């Protein structure tokens, strides 16, 4: 019993140090106002869709395979959520992510692949010729 308590105590101590180190070393990410507003708008649309379907947060989170806390972050427009989770939740509540276009997304993906194929394979920075002849 004593050995287990010592190990648990040591684990708790190490976990708190790791957590503190992670917090101290984490750099805050900045986002443009437009990106933040878009995330907030999408979150509000998701919340509206959920409520129109009369689903609880728990119901939608379970359907999407995420935690309720993650769903709350998505609905609040927090930028830290995985885009796949956001898209899945949006799809579940019936939000059309790419306007009301007639082509299915698979056709848009195919068109984008074709356009990308026409571009150069590598992008190289332009080098300026230095005029050092005085």
N, C-alpha and C positions, 0 to 999 in steps of 0.2 A: 504494500500500500504506500509506504513512504517513498519508494523509488518512483512509482507512478506519479505521485504528487509533485515530486521534484522535477520530473521530466515535463509534466504539464505546465508547471510554473516556468521552466526554462523556455518551453515552446511559446507560452504567452509573452514572455519577455522578448524573445527573438522576433515574434510577429509584430509586437508593438514597435520595435526598433526598425523593422523593415517598412512598416507602414509610415512611421515618421520620416524615414529616409526618403521614401517615395514621395511624400508630400513636400518635403523641402526641395527635392531635386526637380520636381515637375515644373515645367515652364508653362505659363498660361498661354493658351492658344487664342489668337485674335481672329475674328471673322468680320467680313464686311457687313454693313448695315443691311444691304439687300439680302445677303444670305441668311442673316438672323431673322429678318422679316419674313422671308420665304418659309423658314422652318416653323416660325410661330403660326403663320397662316395655315400651313399644312397640318400642324398639330390641332388647330381649332377646327379645321374641316374634318379631321379624324374623330375628334370628340363629338362633333355634331352628328356625323354618320353613325357613331356608336349609339348615341342617345336616340336617334331616330329609329334605330333598330331595337331599341329598348334592351340593349346589352349592358351588363355591368362591366366595370373595368376588369374584374376577374374573368368573366366570360370571354371577352375579346383577347385578353392576355393569354388565356389557355388555348384559344383557337390559333393564335399566332405563334405559340410555343415560346413565349417570353414571360418574364415576371411582371407582376402588377406594377412594381416600381419603375420598370423600364417603360411600360405603357404610359405611366404618368409623366415620365420625362419626355416621351414622344409628344404627348398631348400638350405639354407646356412649351414645346419648341426648343428643347435643349439640343445643342449641337453635338453632344458627345455620343448620341445613339448611333448604332450601326445602320447604314443606309439600307441594308437588306431587311432589317427588322421594320424600319419605317415604311418601306415600300410594301412589305407583306401586310402590315396593319392597314395601310391605306387601301390596298386591294380588297381586303376582307370587308371593309365598310363601304366599298363601292366607289372609291374616288378614282376618277380617270386621270392618271398622272400626266399624260401628254396630250392635253387638249382633246377636243372632240373630232379627231381626224378619222377619216374613213379607212385608211390602211391599217392593217394589224401591225403590232409592234415588230413582228418578225420581218415584215417588208421594210420597215424603217431601219432595222438592224442591218439588213442586206444592203440597203442603199448607203448606209454609213460605211460599211465594209468596202464597198466599191469605191467610194470617194477616198477613203484612207489608202486603198491600194494604189491610187493614182499619185499620191504624194511621195516624196523621197523617203527612203527607208531610214536614213539618219538625218538628224538636224544638226548642222554644225554652226557654231557662232561665226559671224562675219569677222574676218580679221581686217583691221585697219592697217593700211600701209603707213608706217611711221616715216615722217619727213624729218630726218635728222641732219640733212645737208644744209648747214648754215652758211 
